[in-house]
Amino acid sequence: MTPFWLALGFLGQSLYGVRIIVQWISSERLKCSIVPASFWYISVLAGAILLSYAIWRRDPVFIFNEAFCLFIYIRNIIMHRKNPEKPTV
């Protein structure tokens, strides 16, 4: 395993952690559970990084999971852009 790919894998996983912290802070500020648009953008970035890592590892289960999740994240961004005034709850 090369240091570059190992670092990329850790970066992707770290971004997944960051998105949960962003969601938590946003919910605490509004005193209700919400999913801010930034959560989905971070999810796309993390998912794309981890998909690259999964392809490099040639892991079909990991590739399928990341590709499927990316579809969901992108779909949520599209829905948010169509209705930005409605919070994602």
C-alpha positions as CSV (number, residue, x, y, z in Angstrom):
1,M,0.0,0.0,0.0
2,T,1.5,3.3,-1.0
3,P,1.5,6.3,1.4
4,F,-0.5,8.4,-1.1
5,W,-3.4,5.9,-1.3
6,L,-3.3,5.3,2.4
7,A,-3.5,9.0,3.1
8,L,-6.3,9.4,0.5
9,G,-8.3,6.7,2.3
10,F,-7.8,8.3,5.6
11,L,-8.8,11.7,4.2
12,G,-12.1,10.3,2.8
13,Q,-13.0,8.6,6.1
14,S,-12.1,11.8,8.0
15,L,-14.5,13.8,5.8
16,Y,-17.3,11.4,6.6
17,G,-16.6,12.2,10.2
18,V,-16.6,15.9,9.6
19,R,-20.0,15.8,7.9
20,I,-21.6,14.4,11.0
21,I,-20.0,17.1,13.1
22,V,-21.4,19.7,10.7
23,Q,-24.9,18.2,10.9
24,W,-24.7,18.1,14.7
25,I,-23.6,21.7,15.1
26,S,-26.3,22.9,12.6
27,S,-29.0,20.9,14.6
28,E,-27.8,22.3,17.9
29,R,-27.9,25.9,16.6
30,L,-31.5,25.5,15.4
31,K,-32.5,23.3,18.3
32,C,-34.0,20.7,15.9
33,S,-32.6,17.9,13.8
34,I,-31.7,19.1,10.3
35,V,-29.4,18.1,7.5
36,P,-27.7,21.2,6.0
37,A,-26.7,21.4,2.4
38,S,-23.0,21.4,3.4
39,F,-23.6,17.8,4.8
40,W,-24.4,16.6,1.2
41,Y,-21.5,18.5,-0.4
42,I,-19.0,17.0,2.1
43,S,-20.6,13.6,1.5
44,V,-20.0,13.9,-2.3
45,L,-16.4,14.9,-1.7
46,A,-15.8,12.1,0.8
47,G,-17.7,9.6,-1.4
48,A,-15.7,10.5,-4.5
49,I,-12.4,10.2,-2.6
50,L,-13.4,6.8,-1.2
51,L,-14.7,5.6,-4.6
52,S,-11.3,6.4,-6.0
53,Y,-9.6,4.5,-3.2
54,A,-12.0,1.6,-3.7
55,I,-11.3,1.5,-7.4
56,W,-7.5,1.5,-6.7
57,R,-8.0,-1.4,-4.2
58,R,-10.2,-3.2,-6.8
59,D,-12.8,-4.0,-4.2
60,P,-16.1,-4.6,-5.9
61,V,-18.2,-4.4,-2.7
62,F,-16.6,-1.1,-1.6
63,I,-16.9,0.3,-5.2
64,F,-20.6,-0.6,-5.4
65,N,-21.3,1.0,-2.0
66,E,-19.5,4.2,-2.7
67,A,-21.0,4.6,-6.2
68,F,-24.5,3.9,-4.8
69,C,-24.1,6.4,-2.0
70,L,-22.7,9.1,-4.4
71,F,-25.9,8.8,-6.4
72,I,-28.0,9.5,-3.2
73,Y,-25.8,12.4,-2.1
74,I,-26.0,14.0,-5.6
75,R,-29.7,13.5,-5.7
76,N,-30.1,15.3,-2.3
77,I,-28.1,18.2,-3.6
78,I,-30.3,18.4,-6.7
79,M,-33.4,18.4,-4.5
80,H,-31.9,21.1,-2.2
81,R,-31.2,23.3,-5.2
82,K,-34.7,23.0,-6.4
83,N,-36.1,23.9,-3.0
84,P,-33.4,25.8,-1.0
85,E,-35.9,27.4,1.4
86,K,-37.1,24.1,2.7
87,P,-34.9,22.6,5.4
88,T,-33.9,19.0,5.0
89,V,-35.3,17.3,8.1
